[in-house]
Every structure is written in C-alpha cells, then in structure tokens.
Amino acid sequence: MLLPRRSHPAPTRLLSLFLLLVVASAQQGHHHHPAGDGVVISQADYQGLQAIRHDLADPYGFLRTWNDTGLTACSGAWLGIKCVLGNVVAITLPWRGLAGSLSQRGLAQLTRLRRLSLHDNAIAGPIPASLGFLPELRGLYLFNNRFSGAIPASIGACVALQAFDASGNRLSGPIPPAVANSTKLIRLNLSRNALSDQIPAEVVASASLLYLDLSYNNLSGPIPDAFAGSPSSSKLLNHNSNKEAITGSYQLVFLSLAHNSLDGPIPESLTRLTKLQQLDLSANNLDGTIPGGLDNLTATLQSFNVSYNNLSGAVPPALARKFGEPSFTGNIQLCGYSASTPCPASPSPAPSAPASPTEEESHGRRKFSTKELILIIAGIVIGVLVLLLLCCLLLYSDVEKIDTAVILLAGSDKTNYLVQFWIELSA
C-alpha cells in the first residue's frame, strides 16, 4: 500500500528561501557597503585616519583618496588602508615622500591596528606614546625617517608586537626595557640613531628575539651578561612572567652592537647562542679576552667581527681560522689571528738560578793563617828580586859585569836577610 507523499508546494519552499536571503541581506546591509568587501569603516577609525592625514605633509598627493566620507575607505579605494569588519588593521605607506608628523590622537583611535608601515619617508617629530593603545599591533616599521626624541615606554603595552624597526632616525635617550615586554618579539632594529645609556638586560634576555641590531648609537657601559638562559636572564624572565616565546628558546641568529661606546668583557652567555649566524661587536671599547666557548659556534657563525676594541690574549683557534685578520684587527694586545700576530711561546719552567759569584765566593772562600800570609808576601818580594836580577843580566852583556852584579846582589844585607827569613818560614 502506497502512502501519500508529504511535501510542501514548490512556491512555498522558494518563498521561504527568498525571505531568508532578504533578511540576511538586510542585516548585512546595515553594516556593509556594497563596494569592495562591503565594509563601512567605523566612525572612530575614520576620524583617526583623518587626523593622521591632517598632520602628514603629502607633497605628491598620494593621500588625496582619503577625502570622501569614508564609505570607500575599507573597499580598497583609500591608498594603503586595509580593514577587517570596518576596523583599520593596516596602514602601509612606504616610499611616498610623506613628511610632517604622526598624529598621536589619530593613532590612538585605531585600536585594532596590527601593522603600521611608514618607512622610507621624511616624517619627523616624536614616536607617539599612543602606541600603548594598540594592543594588537604586530609590526611597526618606521625606519629611514626623521623621528626624534625618546622611544615611548608605552610601547611595552603592545604585547603582541613581533617586529619593531625604527633604524635610521634621530631617536635619543635610553632604550626603555619595556620594549621587550612582548613575548612574541622577533625583530628589534634600533640602529643608526643617537640612543644612549646602557643596553637593558631585559632586551638581551628576550627568549623570542631572532634579530637584534643596536649598532651605530651612543650606547655605553657593559654588555649585559644575560643572553640565552643565563642566571641573569632567567631572573628577568621570571620577574616579567615571560615564560614562553613564539620562537621557542633563544633562537637569536643576528646580533650587532657595533659602533657604540660599550666597555667591559665579552659576555660568556653569548656562547650559549647556538643558532647565532652573525655577531658584530666591532668599534667599541671592549676589553679582556675572547671567550673560548665562541669556538663552538663556528659551525653556525657566518660573520664575526670584534675589530677595533681593546681585547687581549689569544684568539680561539677555530675563530681565527674561519674569519681571519679583518675580524680581529685594531686590538693591539690580541694575538694568534694571523701570521703577523703570533702569540708568544709559552714560557718553559725556569731553571734553578745559579749561585751568584758573591755567594760562591762566600761559600768557597778559605781564610788564611798569619804564617801563610807572611809566606805569600815573602814569595812576592823574592819574585820581584829575581825579576830585577834578570833585568840586570839583560843590561850587562859581558860576563864580568854579570858576575859583579850577582856578587853585589848576593852581598846585600837585605837580600840575605830576606833569603834567611824565607828559609826559616819554610822550615
């Protein structure tokens, strides 16, 4: 027996589907614009971009597209702007000839910003402290501009930061330790500025960094001995609760602290950076010896430079063989890195010092008795008289004169007395 088939009429089913589409479109239309990805920029982000545009000088007119009411800001019509759900997540405007300054108020309103790339322009003024209002910021690329002043400590609030490059600017003052607060920080480049004071131990202790460049600044003091899980770095990480890093543990592959005024020894903790490929400590005032443990890094090291410091002692053999003279020159007391700078031979054990003549004389000298001294003196006198006799023999050639001289000499009372005295002493 066939049961009757239960089904909705086709028009009813189509009508239901149409109504669902209409409702969905209406809900989306309340938040989206039909152009591009259909997203309308939020009012706060729109105002933030307008403030940024206001403070920037745009001599080539690249930002003229930022002129409308914002309906097309997130559709790709505004140069360099990328949005997600109406929020600006990226501003990418490198090589645009932009000048002026970066608006602090405008940046603070872009709370979902993940990437700010303004490198290779002519933007001046300070780096805005309002960076601290951007907790999702991951990439900050401000290199090759004219930014001045201090790096704001508020950057420590950017806990998702992975890359910060402000090299080639006019920044001054100390490096804030908070710059290393992010446990995801991979790249930090602050080279070619006028930064001063000491390198924060928190920076070198970062377990996430792959790339650290602080070269060409005015940094001073010793290099913190806090690399790669040293006791110092462990205390810092525990204090800051930085227990996990995005890259694992201590993967630093590039380190340059060249052309500063750093002093003190090369830290032993550098020898624990087993992934290190490039190390440049040249043109500082470092002293002491090169740690022998760096010899163990030659398998990964591709570039090594400690030239123009005050280092001393022997260069570890493996480093000397792999990198040669240019990596070590300019250290007057350093040796063993080339044929022209041999290290002095190890001193052999010193032989026992021979006794001085004075000591030998004092130990080997024998005291003479009075009798012996008189005999010696008498012998000298007789010897003198014999020499006088011989002289007479030479002066008087004929025999008679010789005989006369002998007789006269023998008849002398003094001579007889001395001869008799000699015989008595000898007896």
C-alpha positions in Angstrom: 0.0 0.0 0.0 1.5 3.3 -1.1 1.3 6.1 1.5 0.6 9.6 0.2 3.8 11.6 -0.3 4.0 14.6 2.0 5.7 17.6 0.5 5.4 21.4 0.6 4.4 23.0 -2.6 7.3 24.3 -4.6 6.2 28.0 -4.5 6.2 27.9 -0.7 9.7 26.5 -0.5 11.0 29.1 -2.9 9.3 31.8 -0.9 10.9 30.7 2.3 14.3 30.7 0.8 13.8 34.2 -0.7 12.7 35.6 2.6 15.8 34.2 4.3 18.0 35.9 1.7 16.3 39.2 2.1 16.6 39.1 5.9 20.3 38.2 5.6 20.9 40.9 3.1 19.1 43.5 5.2 21.2 42.6 8.3 24.4 42.8 6.3 23.3 46.0 4.6 23.0 47.7 7.9 26.8 47.3 8.4 28.3 47.0 4.9 28.7 49.0 1.8 28.2 47.2 -1.5 31.5 48.3 -2.9 34.7 46.1 -2.5 34.4 43.9 0.6 31.3 45.8 1.6 32.6 47.0 4.9 32.0 50.6 6.1 34.7 52.0 8.2 33.9 52.6 11.8 33.5 56.2 12.9 36.4 56.1 15.3 38.8 54.7 12.7 37.6 57.2 10.1 38.3 60.1 12.5 41.7 58.6 13.3 42.7 58.4 9.6 41.6 61.9 9.1 43.7 63.1 12.0 46.7 61.2 10.6 46.2 62.7 7.2 45.9 66.2 8.7 49.3 66.0 10.4 51.2 64.5 7.5 52.5 66.5 4.6 51.8 64.9 1.3 53.6 66.7 -1.4 52.9 64.1 -4.1 49.2 63.8 -3.4 49.1 60.1 -2.5 46.6 60.7 0.2 44.1 62.6 -1.9 42.0 59.4 -2.0 41.3 59.9 1.8 38.9 62.7 1.0 35.4 61.2 0.9 33.1 60.4 3.8 34.8 57.1 4.4 32.3 54.9 2.6 35.1 53.5 0.4 37.9 53.6 3.0 37.7 49.9 3.5 37.0 48.9 0.0 40.5 49.4 -1.3 39.9 53.0 -2.6 42.0 54.6 0.1 45.6 54.1 -0.6 47.5 51.9 1.9 44.5 51.1 4.1 43.3 47.6 4.9 40.3 46.8 7.1 38.6 43.9 8.7 35.0 44.3 9.7 35.1 48.1 9.5 38.3 48.4 11.6 41.6 49.5 10.1 44.2 46.8 10.7 47.0 48.0 8.4 48.4 51.3 7.2 51.1 50.7 4.5 52.6 53.8 3.0 56.3 53.4 2.4 58.3 55.4 -0.1 55.6 58.1 -0.6 57.6 61.2 0.3 55.5 61.9 3.3 56.6 64.5 5.8 55.1 66.3 8.7 54.4 64.2 11.9 52.5 61.2 13.1 49.3 62.2 14.9 49.1 60.9 18.4 45.4 61.4 18.6 44.8 59.8 15.3 46.9 56.7 16.1 45.1 56.2 19.4 41.8 55.8 17.7 42.9 52.8 15.5 42.6 50.3 18.4 42.6 47.3 16.1 45.7 48.3 14.1 48.1 45.4 13.5 50.6 46.9 11.1 52.0 50.4 10.7 54.5 50.7 7.9 55.7 54.2 7.1 59.3 53.5 6.4 61.4 55.5 3.9 59.6 58.8 4.2 60.6 62.1 5.8 58.2 62.0 8.8 59.6 63.9 11.8 58.6 64.6 15.4 58.3 62.0 18.2 57.0 58.5 18.0 53.5 58.8 19.5 53.1 57.5 23.0 49.6 56.5 22.0 51.1 53.3 20.6 50.2 52.0 24.0 46.6 52.0 23.0 47.3 49.4 20.2 47.4 46.0 22.0 47.0 44.1 18.7 50.0 45.9 17.0 52.3 43.3 15.5 54.5 45.2 13.0 55.9 48.7 13.5 58.1 49.8 10.6 59.3 53.4 11.0 62.9 53.1 9.6 64.5 55.7 7.5 62.6 58.7 8.6 63.3 61.7 10.8 61.7 60.7 14.0 63.3 62.3 17.1 63.0 62.2 20.8 62.8 59.2 23.1 61.2 55.8 22.4 58.0 55.8 24.4 57.9 53.3 27.2 54.2 52.8 26.4 55.3 50.5 23.6 55.5 47.9 26.3 51.7 47.7 26.2 52.0 46.3 22.6 52.1 42.8 24.0 51.5 41.2 20.5 54.5 43.1 18.9 56.6 40.9 16.7 58.7 43.4 14.8 59.8 47.0 15.7 62.2 48.7 13.3 63.0 52.4 13.9 66.5 52.4 12.5 67.9 55.3 10.6 66.1 58.1 12.6 67.2 60.7 15.1 66.0 59.0 18.3 67.8 59.8 21.5 67.7 58.9 25.2 67.8 55.4 26.7 66.2 52.3 25.3 63.1 51.5 27.5 63.3 48.0 29.0 59.6 47.7 28.2 60.4 47.4 24.5 61.0 43.7 25.2 57.7 43.1 27.0 56.2 41.2 24.1 56.9 37.5 24.3 56.4 37.4 20.5 59.1 40.0 19.6 61.2 38.5 16.8 62.9 41.5 15.3 64.2 44.7 17.0 66.2 47.1 15.0 67.1 50.5 16.6 70.4 51.0 14.7 71.7 54.3 13.4 70.1 56.6 15.9 71.6 58.6 18.9 70.4 56.3 21.6 72.4 56.5 24.8 72.8 54.9 28.3 73.2 51.2 28.9 71.6 48.3 27.0 68.7 47.0 29.1 69.3 43.4 30.3 65.6 42.7 29.5 66.3 43.2 25.8 69.2 40.7 25.5 67.4 38.3 27.8 64.4 38.1 25.4 63.8 34.4 24.6 61.8 35.2 21.4 64.3 37.5 19.5 65.8 36.3 16.3 67.2 39.7 15.2 68.7 42.4 17.4 70.5 45.4 15.9 71.5 48.3 18.2 74.6 49.4 16.2 75.7 52.9 15.4 74.3 54.6 18.6 75.9 56.1 21.7 75.3 53.2 24.0 77.7 52.8 26.9 78.5 50.5 29.8 79.0 46.8 29.7 77.1 44.3 27.6 74.6 42.6 29.9 75.6 39.0 30.6 72.0 37.9 30.2 71.9 36.0 26.9 70.3 32.6 26.4 69.2 31.3 29.7 71.9 32.7 31.9 71.1 33.2 35.6 70.5 36.9 34.9 68.1 36.3 32.1 66.2 33.6 34.0 65.5 36.0 36.8 64.4 38.7 34.4 62.0 36.3 32.6 60.5 35.0 35.8 60.1 38.5 37.1 58.3 39.6 33.9 56.4 36.3 33.6 57.8 35.9 30.1 57.9 32.1 30.2 57.0 31.2 26.7 58.2 32.8 23.4 56.8 32.4 20.0 60.1 31.0 18.6 60.9 28.7 21.4 64.0 29.3 23.5 66.9 31.5 22.5 66.9 31.4 18.7 68.9 34.6 18.2 70.6 34.5 14.8 71.7 38.1 14.3 73.3 40.4 16.9 75.0 43.7 16.1 76.2 46.1 18.8 78.9 47.7 16.7 79.9 51.3 16.7 78.9 52.3 20.2 80.9 53.0 23.4 80.4 49.7 25.1 83.1 48.6 27.5 83.9 45.6 29.8 84.3 42.0 28.7 82.5 40.0 26.0 79.8 38.2 28.0 80.2 34.4 28.5 76.5 33.9 28.0 77.0 34.7 24.2 78.5 31.2 23.9 75.0 29.7 24.6 73.5 31.2 21.5 73.9 28.0 19.5 71.9 29.3 16.5 73.8 32.6 16.1 74.9 33.3 12.5 76.1 36.9 12.6 77.9 38.6 15.5 79.3 42.1 15.2 80.8 43.8 18.3 83.3 46.0 16.4 84.3 49.6 17.2 83.6 49.6 20.9 85.9 49.7 24.0 85.5 46.1 25.0 88.4 44.6 26.9 89.5 41.2 28.2 89.8 38.0 26.2 87.5 36.5 23.6 85.6 33.7 25.4 86.9 30.3 24.3 83.4 29.0 24.1 82.7 31.0 21.0 84.9 28.5 19.2 82.0 26.1 19.5 79.7 28.4 17.4 81.8 28.3 14.2 79.5 25.7 12.7 76.7 28.2 12.5 78.5 31.6 12.5 78.7 33.1 9.1 80.0 36.5 10.1 82.1 37.5 13.2 83.7 40.9 13.9 85.3 42.2 17.1 87.8 44.5 15.4 88.8 47.9 16.9 88.3 47.2 20.6 90.8 46.8 23.5 90.8 43.0 23.5 93.8 41.0 24.6 95.1 37.4 24.7 94.9 34.7 22.1 92.1 34.4 19.6 90.3 31.0 19.9 91.9 28.9 17.1 88.6 27.9 15.2 87.5 31.6 15.0 91.0 32.7 13.8 90.9 30.0 11.0 87.4 30.8 9.8 87.3 34.6 9.9 90.9 35.8 9.5 92.6 39.1 10.2 89.9 41.7 9.3 87.6 40.3 12.1 90.2 41.0 14.8 92.4 43.9 13.6 92.6 47.0 15.8 93.2 45.2 19.0 96.8 45.8 19.9 97.1 43.2 22.6 95.2 40.5 20.6 97.3 37.7 19.0 97.1 34.5 17.1 94.7 35.6 14.3 97.3 35.9 11.5 100.9 35.0 10.7 101.9 38.6 11.5 100.4 38.4 15.0 101.8 35.3 16.6 101.3 34.7 20.3 104.4 34.5 22.4 105.6 30.9 23.2 104.5 29.5 26.5 107.4 30.1 29.0 109.2 26.9 29.9 109.8 26.1 33.6 112.5 28.4 34.9 115.8 26.5 35.8 117.1 26.9 39.3 119.1 30.1 39.4 122.9 29.6 39.6 124.5 30.9 42.7 125.9 34.4 42.3 129.6 34.9 42.3 129.3 36.6 45.7 127.5 33.6 47.1 130.1 31.2 45.5 132.9 33.2 47.0 131.3 33.4 50.3 130.7 29.7 50.3 134.1 28.7 48.8 136.5 31.2 50.3 139.0 29.9 52.9 140.6 32.1 55.5 144.4 32.2 55.5 146.5 32.0 58.7 149.1 34.7 59.6 152.0 32.4 58.7 150.6 31.7 55.3 150.1 35.4 54.6 153.7 36.1 55.5 154.9 33.4 53.2 152.9 34.8 50.4 154.2 38.3 50.9 157.8 37.0 51.2 157.4 35.0 48.0 156.2 38.1 46.2 159.2 40.1 47.3 161.7 37.3 46.3 159.9 37.1 42.9 160.4 40.8 42.4 164.1 40.5 43.3 164.6 37.6 40.8 163.0 39.8 38.1 165.4 42.5 38.9 168.3 40.1 38.6 167.1 39.0 35.2 166.9 42.7 34.1 170.5 43.1 35.2 171.5 40.1 33.1 170.0 41.7 30.1 171.6 45.1 30.8 175.1 43.8 31.2 176.1 41.7 28.3 179.7 40.7 29.3 180.2 38.0 31.8 182.2 40.1 34.2 179.5 42.6 34.7 177.0 39.9 35.2 179.2 38.2 37.8 179.8 41.6 39.6 176.1 42.2 39.6 175.4 38.8 41.1 178.1 39.3 43.8 176.7 42.7 44.7 173.2 41.4 44.8 174.3 38.4 46.9 176.3 40.5 49.3 173.4 42.8 50.0 172.3 42.6 53.7 168.7 43.0 52.8 168.8 40.2 50.4 170.5 37.8 52.8 168.0 38.7 55.4 165.0 38.0 53.2 166.5 34.7 52.0 167.2 33.6 55.5 163.7 34.7 56.6 162.2 32.7 53.7 164.2 29.6 54.8 163.0 29.9 58.4 159.4 30.3 57.4 159.5 27.4 55.1 161.1 25.1 57.7 
